[in-house]
Amino acid sequence: LNLEMKPTSNQLVFEESANAEVLKNIVAFTAIDNVERVAALVDEGKFDEARELMSSNIKFMEQNDIYNIKMDSTLIKQLEGYKVYSESLDEVESMPASNRKQMQKSNKSMNYEYKKKKRK
């Protein structure tokens, strides 16, 4: 068995040989990693950076060239969850510490479920 792999700039060749599940996972796990970084920034009190990264992450999910998330209900739900978290970041500075901790705990739990593919 002789296998050979060559890079290509031909979109048709790429689409015919691409594994949709792999492409979907690239988008999902890139987004998950970004949200983990957002949570860390919030924990560090870097709220503006957190909001900026979260906004970029949502745009990445919506507009990426890797995989059309509209074809996958799990990724759509993941995006919707991230949009809710993003909205909560607008008020994070004025939240009491206990509410912020609860928000962070809830988000980290949700993100963990996405990572382990338990959330559908």
Salt bridges, closest charged atoms under 4 A:
GLU4 OE2 - LYS6 NZ 3.40
GLU21 OE2 - LYS24 NZ 3.66
GLU36 OE2 - LYS115 NZ 2.94
ASP43 OD2 - LYS108 NZ 2.71
GLU44 OE1 - LYS46 NZ 3.27
ASP48 OD1 - ARG51 NH2 2.69
GLU62 OE2 - LYS83 NZ 2.86
ASP72 OD2 - LYS24 NZ 3.09
GLU93 OE1 - ARG51 NH2 3.08
GLU113 OE1 - ARG119 NH1 3.02
